[in-house]
Amino acid sequence: MISRRNGASKSYSESQSNAHIKPWDFKSLHTPFNTINKRRRFMFTLGAWDGWRLGHGAIIDLSSNLFNGPILILVPEETSHLQWETWKRLFVLDLSGNVLSGNIPPSLGNCSSMQFLNLNDNDLFGSLPCSLVALENLNSVELSNNWFSGEFPQALKNWSSLSTLDLSGNEFAGNIPS
């Protein structure tokens, strides 16, 4: 079920459980924040959500499901310029507790309003994209229990608003910049 603060919701049937997530147009919502919350433990490939229109600010919580495959929702080639403008309003993204794999898309750095990022407990790997350091408003970054590796980007010390950083359960090398 995808629920929103005004109580409206959409749900999937079991027969749709192996399909890509379908895009919806949330521009009709008149709340200050859109909230997408899905905790029904369906199996999906997390595909491009280029049809979603985010309002003034957005919270996307798709944690604790069986979503699998790469994170494709923020790949610029698959979204129009107008839709990119709406992604800049995303301030919470929680995809923790799934079976997502691959790298963090560098385009995540375009979500300039991002304050909370939680990708814990997936099968993500590779190094942290340098574009993440552009997210100057981050308060919490939780990337534990994945397969991330490589050196920490030195520019992480620019996250002056950061209060929580959890990188445990990965294979990073070196020291976290201070």
CYANA upper distance limits for C-alpha pairs under 8 A (distance plus 0.5 A):
  1 MET  CA      9 SER  CA      6.98
  1 MET  CA     10 LYS  CA      6.03
  1 MET  CA     11 SER  CA      4.66
  1 MET  CA     12 TYR  CA      7.20
  1 MET  CA     37 ASN  CA      7.77
  1 MET  CA     38 LYS  CA      5.85
  1 MET  CA     39 ARG  CA      7.73
  1 MET  CA     40 ARG  CA      7.13
  2 ILE  CA      9 SER  CA      5.93
  2 ILE  CA     10 LYS  CA      5.87
  2 ILE  CA     11 SER  CA      6.78
  2 ILE  CA     36 ILE  CA      5.98
  2 ILE  CA     37 ASN  CA      5.78
  2 ILE  CA     38 LYS  CA      5.71
  3 SER  CA      7 GLY  CA      7.07
  3 SER  CA      8 ALA  CA      6.66
  3 SER  CA      9 SER  CA      5.02
  3 SER  CA     10 LYS  CA      7.38
  3 SER  CA     35 THR  CA      7.31
  3 SER  CA     36 ILE  CA      6.12
  3 SER  CA     37 ASN  CA      6.03
  3 SER  CA     38 LYS  CA      7.73
  4 ARG  CA      8 ALA  CA      6.30
  4 ARG  CA      9 SER  CA      6.86
  4 ARG  CA     34 ASN  CA      6.68
  4 ARG  CA     35 THR  CA      5.42
  4 ARG  CA     36 ILE  CA      6.40
  4 ARG  CA     37 ASN  CA      7.89
  5 ARG  CA     31 THR  CA      8.09
  5 ARG  CA     33 PHE  CA      8.35
  5 ARG  CA     34 ASN  CA      7.36
  5 ARG  CA     35 THR  CA      6.70
  6 ASN  CA     31 THR  CA      7.85
 12 TYR  CA     16 GLN  CA      6.59
 12 TYR  CA     17 SER  CA      7.42
 13 SER  CA     17 SER  CA      7.20
 14 GLU  CA     42 PHE  CA      8.48
 17 SER  CA     42 PHE  CA      6.23
 17 SER  CA     43 MET  CA      6.07
 17 SER  CA     44 PHE  CA      6.60
 18 ASN  CA     42 PHE  CA      8.45
 18 ASN  CA     43 MET  CA      6.20
 18 ASN  CA     44 PHE  CA      5.60
 18 ASN  CA     45 THR  CA      7.73
 19 ALA  CA     44 PHE  CA      6.47
 19 ALA  CA     45 THR  CA      7.50
 20 HIS  CA     44 PHE  CA      6.45
 20 HIS  CA     45 THR  CA      6.04
 20 HIS  CA     46 LEU  CA      6.91
 20 HIS  CA     47 GLY  CA      6.29
 21 ILE  CA     44 PHE  CA      7.40
 21 ILE  CA     45 THR  CA      7.94
 21 ILE  CA     46 LEU  CA      7.11
 21 ILE  CA     47 GLY  CA      6.99
 21 ILE  CA     49 TRP  CA      7.93
 22 LYS  CA     49 TRP  CA      7.78
 23 PRO  CA     49 TRP  CA      6.02
 23 PRO  CA     50 ASP  CA      7.32
 23 PRO  CA     51 GLY  CA      5.19
 23 PRO  CA     52 TRP  CA      6.05
 24 TRP  CA     51 GLY  CA      6.40
 24 TRP  CA     52 TRP  CA      5.74
 24 TRP  CA     53 ARG  CA      8.12
 25 ASP  CA     51 GLY  CA      6.90
 25 ASP  CA     52 TRP  CA      5.66
 25 ASP  CA     53 ARG  CA      5.95
 26 PHE  CA     34 ASN  CA      8.24
 26 PHE  CA     52 TRP  CA      6.98
 26 PHE  CA     53 ARG  CA      5.94
 26 PHE  CA     54 LEU  CA      6.87
 26 PHE  CA     55 GLY  CA      7.83
 27 LYS  CA     53 ARG  CA      6.16
 27 LYS  CA     54 LEU  CA      7.19
 27 LYS  CA     55 GLY  CA      6.81
 29 LEU  CA     34 ASN  CA      8.03
 29 LEU  CA     55 GLY  CA      8.07
 31 THR  CA     55 GLY  CA      8.37
 32 PRO  CA     55 GLY  CA      7.54
 32 PRO  CA     56 HIS  CA      6.19
 32 PRO  CA     57 GLY  CA      7.21
 33 PHE  CA     55 GLY  CA      6.79
 33 PHE  CA     56 HIS  CA      6.42
 33 PHE  CA     57 GLY  CA      5.33
 33 PHE  CA     58 ALA  CA      5.79
 33 PHE  CA     59 ILE  CA      7.75
 34 ASN  CA     54 LEU  CA      7.24
 34 ASN  CA     55 GLY  CA      6.65
 34 ASN  CA     56 HIS  CA      8.29
 34 ASN  CA     57 GLY  CA      6.97
 34 ASN  CA     58 ALA  CA      5.25
 34 ASN  CA     59 ILE  CA      6.69
 35 THR  CA     58 ALA  CA      6.39
 35 THR  CA     59 ILE  CA      5.20
 35 THR  CA     60 ILE  CA      6.40
 35 THR  CA     61 ASP  CA      8.06
 36 ILE  CA     58 ALA  CA      8.43
 36 ILE  CA     59 ILE  CA      6.68
 36 ILE  CA     60 ILE  CA      5.23
 36 ILE  CA     61 ASP  CA      6.31
 36 ILE  CA     62 LEU  CA      7.88
 37 ASN  CA     60 ILE  CA      6.79
 37 ASN  CA     61 ASP  CA      5.21
 37 ASN  CA     62 LEU  CA      6.20
 38 LYS  CA     61 ASP  CA      7.00
 38 LYS  CA     62 LEU  CA      5.44
 38 LYS  CA     63 SER  CA      7.57
 38 LYS  CA     65 ASN  CA      8.23
 39 ARG  CA     62 LEU  CA      6.99
 39 ARG  CA     63 SER  CA      6.97
 39 ARG  CA     64 SER  CA      6.53
 39 ARG  CA     65 ASN  CA      6.54
 40 ARG  CA     65 ASN  CA      7.10
 41 ARG  CA     64 SER  CA      7.03
 41 ARG  CA     65 ASN  CA      4.48
 41 ARG  CA     66 LEU  CA      6.18
 42 PHE  CA     65 ASN  CA      6.43
 42 PHE  CA     66 LEU  CA      6.26
 42 PHE  CA     67 PHE  CA      7.78
 43 MET  CA     65 ASN  CA      7.55
 43 MET  CA     66 LEU  CA      5.22
 43 MET  CA     67 PHE  CA      5.91
 43 MET  CA     68 ASN  CA      7.82
 44 PHE  CA     66 LEU  CA      7.17
 44 PHE  CA     67 PHE  CA      5.26
 44 PHE  CA     68 ASN  CA      6.76
 45 THR  CA     67 PHE  CA      6.04
 45 THR  CA     68 ASN  CA      5.49
 45 THR  CA     69 GLY  CA      6.14
 45 THR  CA     70 PRO  CA      8.47
 46 LEU  CA     67 PHE  CA      6.37
 46 LEU  CA     68 ASN  CA      6.78
 46 LEU  CA     69 GLY  CA      6.94
 46 LEU  CA     70 PRO  CA      7.47
 46 LEU  CA     71 ILE  CA      6.84
 46 LEU  CA     72 LEU  CA      7.29
 46 LEU  CA     73 ILE  CA      7.88
 46 LEU  CA    100 LEU  CA      8.50
 47 GLY  CA     70 PRO  CA      8.48
 47 GLY  CA     71 ILE  CA      7.65
 47 GLY  CA     72 LEU  CA      5.91
 47 GLY  CA     73 ILE  CA      6.50
 48 ALA  CA     72 LEU  CA      5.66
 48 ALA  CA     73 ILE  CA      4.73
 48 ALA  CA     74 LEU  CA      7.64
 48 ALA  CA     75 VAL  CA      8.07
 48 ALA  CA     78 GLU  CA      7.55
 49 TRP  CA     73 ILE  CA      5.84
 50 ASP  CA     73 ILE  CA      7.71
 50 ASP  CA     78 GLU  CA      7.42
 50 ASP  CA     79 THR  CA      5.88
 50 ASP  CA     80 SER  CA      8.30
 50 ASP  CA     83 GLN  CA      7.31
 51 GLY  CA     83 GLN  CA      8.31
 52 TRP  CA     83 GLN  CA      8.27
 53 ARG  CA     83 GLN  CA      7.36
 53 ARG  CA     86 THR  CA      6.75
 54 LEU  CA     58 ALA  CA      6.63
 54 LEU  CA     86 THR  CA      5.92
 54 LEU  CA     87 TRP  CA      7.35
 54 LEU  CA     89 ARG  CA      7.49
 54 LEU  CA     90 LEU  CA      7.99
 55 GLY  CA     86 THR  CA      7.76
 55 GLY  CA     89 ARG  CA      7.85
 56 HIS  CA     89 ARG  CA      6.85
 57 GLY  CA     89 ARG  CA      5.32
 57 GLY  CA     90 LEU  CA      6.21
 57 GLY  CA     91 PHE  CA      6.94
 58 ALA  CA     89 ARG  CA      6.73
 58 ALA  CA     90 LEU  CA      5.20
 58 ALA  CA     91 PHE  CA      6.36
 58 ALA  CA     92 VAL  CA      7.17
 59 ILE  CA     90 LEU  CA      6.90
 59 ILE  CA     91 PHE  CA      6.64
 59 ILE  CA     92 VAL  CA      5.11
 59 ILE  CA     93 LEU  CA      6.73
 60 ILE  CA     90 LEU  CA      8.28
 60 ILE  CA     92 VAL  CA      6.49
 60 ILE  CA     93 LEU  CA      5.49
 60 ILE  CA     94 ASP  CA      6.69
 61 ASP  CA     92 VAL  CA      8.09
 61 ASP  CA     93 LEU  CA      6.56
 61 ASP  CA     94 ASP  CA      5.14
 61 ASP  CA     95 LEU  CA      6.86
 62 LEU  CA     94 ASP  CA      6.50
 62 LEU  CA     95 LEU  CA      5.64
 62 LEU  CA     96 SER  CA      7.93
 63 SER  CA     94 ASP  CA      6.29
 63 SER  CA     95 LEU  CA      5.15
 63 SER  CA     96 SER  CA      5.18
 63 SER  CA     97 GLY  CA      5.99
 63 SER  CA     98 ASN  CA      7.07
 64 SER  CA     95 LEU  CA      8.16
 64 SER  CA     96 SER  CA      6.77
 64 SER  CA     97 GLY  CA      4.86
 64 SER  CA     98 ASN  CA      6.13
 65 ASN  CA     97 GLY  CA      7.03
 65 ASN  CA     98 ASN  CA      5.74
 66 LEU  CA     97 GLY  CA      8.33
 66 LEU  CA     98 ASN  CA      5.46
 66 LEU  CA     99 VAL  CA      6.40
 67 PHE  CA     98 ASN  CA      5.82
 67 PHE  CA     99 VAL  CA      6.17
 67 PHE  CA    100 LEU  CA      6.75
 68 ASN  CA     98 ASN  CA      7.23
 68 ASN  CA     99 VAL  CA      5.16
 68 ASN  CA    100 LEU  CA      5.01
 68 ASN  CA    101 SER  CA      7.32
 69 GLY  CA     99 VAL  CA      7.58
 69 GLY  CA    100 LEU  CA      5.47
 69 GLY  CA    101 SER  CA      5.71
 69 GLY  CA    102 GLY  CA      7.79
 70 PRO  CA    100 LEU  CA      6.14
 70 PRO  CA    101 SER  CA      5.44
 70 PRO  CA    102 GLY  CA      5.65
 70 PRO  CA    103 ASN  CA      7.74
 71 ILE  CA    100 LEU  CA      7.29
 71 ILE  CA    101 SER  CA      7.89
 71 ILE  CA    102 GLY  CA      7.86
 71 ILE  CA    103 ASN  CA      8.19
 71 ILE  CA    104 ILE  CA      7.41
 71 ILE  CA    105 PRO  CA      7.40
 72 LEU  CA    105 PRO  CA      7.91
 74 LEU  CA     79 THR  CA      8.37
 74 LEU  CA    105 PRO  CA      7.38
 74 LEU  CA    107 SER  CA      6.36
 74 LEU  CA    108 LEU  CA      6.64
 75 VAL  CA     79 THR  CA      7.49
 75 VAL  CA    105 PRO  CA      7.31
 75 VAL  CA    107 SER  CA      6.50
 76 PRO  CA     80 SER  CA      8.01
 76 PRO  CA     84 TRP  CA      7.99
 76 PRO  CA    107 SER  CA      7.17
 79 THR  CA     83 GLN  CA      6.57
 79 THR  CA     84 TRP  CA      7.08
 80 SER  CA     84 TRP  CA      6.79
 81 HIS  CA     85 GLU  CA      6.95
 82 LEU  CA     86 THR  CA      7.30
 83 GLN  CA     87 TRP  CA      7.04
 84 TRP  CA     88 LYS  CA      7.12
 85 GLU  CA     89 ARG  CA      8.02
 86 THR  CA     90 LEU  CA      8.08
 87 TRP  CA    110 ASN  CA      8.24
 87 TRP  CA    111 CYS  CA      6.35
 88 LYS  CA    110 ASN  CA      6.86
 88 LYS  CA    111 CYS  CA      4.76
 88 LYS  CA    112 SER  CA      5.79
 88 LYS  CA    113 SER  CA      6.39
 88 LYS  CA    114 MET  CA      8.32
 89 ARG  CA    111 CYS  CA      7.27
 89 ARG  CA    112 SER  CA      7.77
 89 ARG  CA    113 SER  CA      6.02
 89 ARG  CA    114 MET  CA      8.05
 90 LEU  CA    111 CYS  CA      6.65
 90 LEU  CA    112 SER  CA      8.38
 90 LEU  CA    113 SER  CA      6.47
 90 LEU  CA    114 MET  CA      6.28
 91 PHE  CA    111 CYS  CA      8.08
 91 PHE  CA    113 SER  CA      5.57
 91 PHE  CA    114 MET  CA      4.29
 91 PHE  CA    115 GLN  CA      5.60
 91 PHE  CA    116 PHE  CA      6.92
 92 VAL  CA    114 MET  CA      6.49
 92 VAL  CA    115 GLN  CA      6.54
 92 VAL  CA    116 PHE  CA      5.28
 92 VAL  CA    117 LEU  CA      6.60
 93 LEU  CA    114 MET  CA      8.27
 93 LEU  CA    116 PHE  CA      6.87
 93 LEU  CA    117 LEU  CA      5.64
 93 LEU  CA    118 ASN  CA      6.83
 94 ASP  CA    116 PHE  CA      8.29
 94 ASP  CA    117 LEU  CA      6.51
 94 ASP  CA    118 ASN  CA      5.15
 94 ASP  CA    119 LEU  CA      6.76
 95 LEU  CA    118 ASN  CA      6.66
 95 LEU  CA    119 LEU  CA      5.70
 95 LEU  CA    120 ASN  CA      8.06
 96 SER  CA    118 ASN  CA      6.27
 96 SER  CA    119 LEU  CA      4.98
 96 SER  CA    120 ASN  CA      5.13
 96 SER  CA    121 ASP  CA      6.18
 96 SER  CA    122 ASN  CA      7.08
 97 GLY  CA    119 LEU  CA      8.15
 97 GLY  CA    120 ASN  CA      6.83
 97 GLY  CA    121 ASP  CA      5.32
 97 GLY  CA    122 ASN  CA      6.47
 98 ASN  CA    121 ASP  CA      7.20
 98 ASN  CA    122 ASN  CA      5.90
 99 VAL  CA    121 ASP  CA      8.28
 99 VAL  CA    122 ASN  CA      5.42
 99 VAL  CA    123 ASP  CA      6.40
100 LEU  CA    122 ASN  CA      5.79
100 LEU  CA    123 ASP  CA      6.06
100 LEU  CA    124 LEU  CA      6.71
101 SER  CA    122 ASN  CA      7.29
101 SER  CA    123 ASP  CA      5.19
101 SER  CA    124 LEU  CA      4.91
101 SER  CA    125 PHE  CA      7.47
102 GLY  CA    123 ASP  CA      7.77
102 GLY  CA    124 LEU  CA      5.52
102 GLY  CA    125 PHE  CA      6.13
102 GLY  CA    126 GLY  CA      7.93
103 ASN  CA    124 LEU  CA      6.30
103 ASN  CA    125 PHE  CA      5.91
103 ASN  CA    126 GLY  CA      6.13
103 ASN  CA    127 SER  CA      8.04
104 ILE  CA    108 LEU  CA      7.96
104 ILE  CA    124 LEU  CA      7.74
104 ILE  CA    125 PHE  CA      8.35
104 ILE  CA    126 GLY  CA      8.46
104 ILE  CA    128 LEU  CA      7.51
104 ILE  CA    129 PRO  CA      7.35
105 PRO  CA    129 PRO  CA      7.89
106 PRO  CA    129 PRO  CA      5.91
106 PRO  CA    130 CYS  CA      7.87
106 PRO  CA    131 SER  CA      6.10
106 PRO  CA    132 LEU  CA      7.69
107 SER  CA    111 CYS  CA      8.34
107 SER  CA    131 SER  CA      7.68
108 LEU  CA    131 SER  CA      7.80
108 LEU  CA    132 LEU  CA      7.27
109 GLY  CA    131 SER  CA      5.17
109 GLY  CA    132 LEU  CA      5.17
109 GLY  CA    133 VAL  CA      7.74
109 GLY  CA    134 ALA  CA      6.33
109 GLY  CA    135 LEU  CA      6.53
110 ASN  CA    131 SER  CA      8.29
110 ASN  CA    134 ALA  CA      8.25
110 ASN  CA    135 LEU  CA      8.30
111 CYS  CA    135 LEU  CA      7.66
112 SER  CA    134 ALA  CA      7.83
112 SER  CA    135 LEU  CA      6.04
112 SER  CA    136 GLU  CA      8.01
112 SER  CA    137 ASN  CA      7.99
113 SER  CA    135 LEU  CA      7.86
113 SER  CA    137 ASN  CA      6.96
114 MET  CA    135 LEU  CA      6.95
114 MET  CA    137 ASN  CA      6.75
114 MET  CA    138 LEU  CA      6.45
115 GLN  CA    135 LEU  CA      8.45
115 GLN  CA    137 ASN  CA      5.82
115 GLN  CA    138 LEU  CA      4.49
115 GLN  CA    139 ASN  CA      5.69
115 GLN  CA    140 SER  CA      7.07
116 PHE  CA    138 LEU  CA      6.43
116 PHE  CA    139 ASN  CA      6.41
116 PHE  CA    140 SER  CA      5.32
116 PHE  CA    141 VAL  CA      6.65
117 LEU  CA    138 LEU  CA      8.22
117 LEU  CA    140 SER  CA      6.73
117 LEU  CA    141 VAL  CA      5.48
117 LEU  CA    142 GLU  CA      6.72
118 ASN  CA    140 SER  CA      8.31
118 ASN  CA    141 VAL  CA      6.51
118 ASN  CA    142 GLU  CA      5.13
118 ASN  CA    143 LEU  CA      6.66
119 LEU  CA    142 GLU  CA      6.60
119 LEU  CA    143 LEU  CA      5.52
119 LEU  CA    144 SER  CA      7.93
120 ASN  CA    142 GLU  CA      6.34
120 ASN  CA    143 LEU  CA      5.08
120 ASN  CA    144 SER  CA      5.22
120 ASN  CA    145 ASN  CA      6.34
120 ASN  CA    146 ASN  CA      7.29
121 ASP  CA    143 LEU  CA      8.15
121 ASP  CA    144 SER  CA      6.84
121 ASP  CA    145 ASN  CA      5.35
121 ASP  CA    146 ASN  CA      6.42
122 ASN  CA    145 ASN  CA      7.30
122 ASN  CA    146 ASN  CA      5.96
123 ASP  CA    145 ASN  CA      8.42
123 ASP  CA    146 ASN  CA      5.58
123 ASP  CA    147 TRP  CA      6.73
124 LEU  CA    146 ASN  CA      5.80
124 LEU  CA    147 TRP  CA      6.19
124 LEU  CA    148 PHE  CA      7.07
125 PHE  CA    146 ASN  CA      7.00
125 PHE  CA    147 TRP  CA      4.97
125 PHE  CA    148 PHE  CA      4.83
125 PHE  CA    149 SER  CA      7.38
126 GLY  CA    147 TRP  CA      7.59
126 GLY  CA    148 PHE  CA      5.48
126 GLY  CA    149 SER  CA      6.04
126 GLY  CA    150 GLY  CA      7.74
127 SER  CA    148 PHE  CA      6.18
127 SER  CA    149 SER  CA      5.75
127 SER  CA    150 GLY  CA      5.83
127 SER  CA    151 GLU  CA      7.82
127 SER  CA    152 PHE  CA      8.49
128 LEU  CA    132 LEU  CA      7.91
128 LEU  CA    148 PHE  CA      7.83
128 LEU  CA    149 SER  CA      8.48
128 LEU  CA    150 GLY  CA      8.46
128 LEU  CA    152 PHE  CA      7.78
128 LEU  CA    153 PRO  CA      7.85
130 CYS  CA    134 ALA  CA      8.47
130 CYS  CA    153 PRO  CA      7.00
130 CYS  CA    155 ALA  CA      8.40
131 SER  CA    135 LEU  CA      8.32
133 VAL  CA    155 ALA  CA      6.56
133 VAL  CA    156 LEU  CA      6.27
133 VAL  CA    158 ASN  CA      7.53
133 VAL  CA    159 TRP  CA      7.50
135 LEU  CA    159 TRP  CA      8.06
136 GLU  CA    158 ASN  CA      7.67
136 GLU  CA    159 TRP  CA      6.01
136 GLU  CA    160 SER  CA      7.67
136 GLU  CA    161 SER  CA      7.60
137 ASN  CA    159 TRP  CA      7.88
137 ASN  CA    161 SER  CA      6.51
137 ASN  CA    162 LEU  CA      8.27
138 LEU  CA    159 TRP  CA      7.23
138 LEU  CA    161 SER  CA      6.51
138 LEU  CA    162 LEU  CA      6.13
139 ASN  CA    161 SER  CA      5.87
139 ASN  CA    162 LEU  CA      4.63
139 ASN  CA    163 SER  CA      5.81
139 ASN  CA    164 THR  CA      6.96
140 SER  CA    162 LEU  CA      6.37
140 SER  CA    163 SER  CA      6.48
140 SER  CA    164 THR  CA      5.05
140 SER  CA    165 LEU  CA      6.51
141 VAL  CA    162 LEU  CA      8.29
141 VAL  CA    164 THR  CA      6.63
141 VAL  CA    165 LEU  CA      5.47
141 VAL  CA    166 ASP  CA      6.92
142 GLU  CA    164 THR  CA      7.96
142 GLU  CA    165 LEU  CA      6.35
142 GLU  CA    166 ASP  CA      5.22
142 GLU  CA    167 LEU  CA      6.97
143 LEU  CA    166 ASP  CA      6.45
143 LEU  CA    167 LEU  CA      5.68
143 LEU  CA    168 SER  CA      8.03
144 SER  CA    166 ASP  CA      6.24
144 SER  CA    167 LEU  CA      5.13
144 SER  CA    168 SER  CA      5.24
144 SER  CA    169 GLY  CA      5.88
144 SER  CA    170 ASN  CA      6.99
145 ASN  CA    167 LEU  CA      8.19
145 ASN  CA    168 SER  CA      6.86
145 ASN  CA    169 GLY  CA      4.82
145 ASN  CA    170 ASN  CA      6.34
146 ASN  CA    169 GLY  CA      6.98
146 ASN  CA    170 ASN  CA      6.03
147 TRP  CA    169 GLY  CA      8.20
147 TRP  CA    170 ASN  CA      5.57
147 TRP  CA    171 GLU  CA      6.71
148 PHE  CA    170 ASN  CA      5.77
148 PHE  CA    171 GLU  CA      6.19
148 PHE  CA    172 PHE  CA      6.86
149 SER  CA    170 ASN  CA      7.16
149 SER  CA    171 GLU  CA      5.14
149 SER  CA    172 PHE  CA      4.78
149 SER  CA    173 ALA  CA      7.33
150 GLY  CA    171 GLU  CA      7.88
150 GLY  CA    172 PHE  CA      5.68
150 GLY  CA    173 ALA  CA      6.11
151 GLU  CA    172 PHE  CA      6.56
151 GLU  CA    173 ALA  CA      5.68
151 GLU  CA    174 GLY  CA      6.33
151 GLU  CA    175 ASN  CA      8.33
152 PHE  CA    156 LEU  CA      7.98
152 PHE  CA    172 PHE  CA      7.67
152 PHE  CA    173 ALA  CA      7.83
152 PHE  CA    174 GLY  CA      7.45
152 PHE  CA    175 ASN  CA      7.49
152 PHE  CA    176 ILE  CA      6.50
152 PHE  CA    177 PRO  CA      7.77
153 PRO  CA    177 PRO  CA      8.23
154 GLN  CA    176 ILE  CA      8.33
154 GLN  CA    177 PRO  CA      6.12
155 ALA  CA    159 TRP  CA      8.46
155 ALA  CA    177 PRO  CA      8.18
156 LEU  CA    176 ILE  CA      8.41
156 LEU  CA    177 PRO  CA      6.96
157 LYS  CA    177 PRO  CA      6.09
157 LYS  CA    178 SER  CA      6.17
